[in-house]
Amino acid sequence: LSTYASNLRHLNISGFNDSSKIRGDNRLKAILIAKSINLKTLDLTASKLTLLSTITTTLPWGHLLTSLNLSVVGNNNHHNFLLRYETIKKIIDKFKCLKNIILAGTNLCRKSITYICTYLATTIEKVNLATERVRDSDVMALTSQCPNITFLNLTETLVTFDVFYDLTTTWNESMR
């Protein structure tokens, strides 16, 4: 991998570190992902927060990843909001080509949700924030930041019906 770039385009390591036993070195997995410059889709569903943190630290700025599934990542450690925020911030800052992000059940803090909705890549088309503490103000920030949303999952969030008028006027051409 250090000599030749990997042709890997899709990688699913969901639940890879879900058990209490350590299954390999997080840094080695992060290097594999970082060296996979053709990687477009990464699924980390139900992985540990430390794995995600290592991956985001190792991946270069401007990686061309377009689809990221972080469902239930780090949800087993409800109290580590600082690591979760710093990790989410790196993801949002580094991946400016994202088109699809799934964050359902990740137990994000308010600061993380606000950052995501304010600074998410303008290329984003699909966002899943189900079961997170998303509010109307977050959705309003998202409408300003991401003009091409085609899919938005706000199931079991704190969003009220008041915001739906703005959603329809902002995304009336793109929303499916």
DACOR-V307434 format. One line per field, one symbol per residue. ss: DSSP state (h for helix, s for strand, l for the rest). burial: # if it has 9 or more other C-alpha atoms within 8 Angstrom, else .. A space follows every 10 residues. Layout:
# DACOR-V307434
ss: ???
burial: ???
This chain:
# DACOR-V307434
ss: llllllllls ssllllllll lllllhhhhh hhhhhlllll ssslllllhh hhhhhhhhll llllllsssl llllllllll hhhhhhhhhh hhhhllllls sslllllllh hhhhhhhhhl lllllsssll lllllhhhhh hhhhhlllll ssslllllll hhhhhhhhhh llllll
burial: ....##.##. #.#####... .....##.## ########## #########. ######.##. ..######## #####..... #.###.#### ########## #########. .######### ########## ######.### ###.###### ##.#..#.#. ..#...#... #...#.
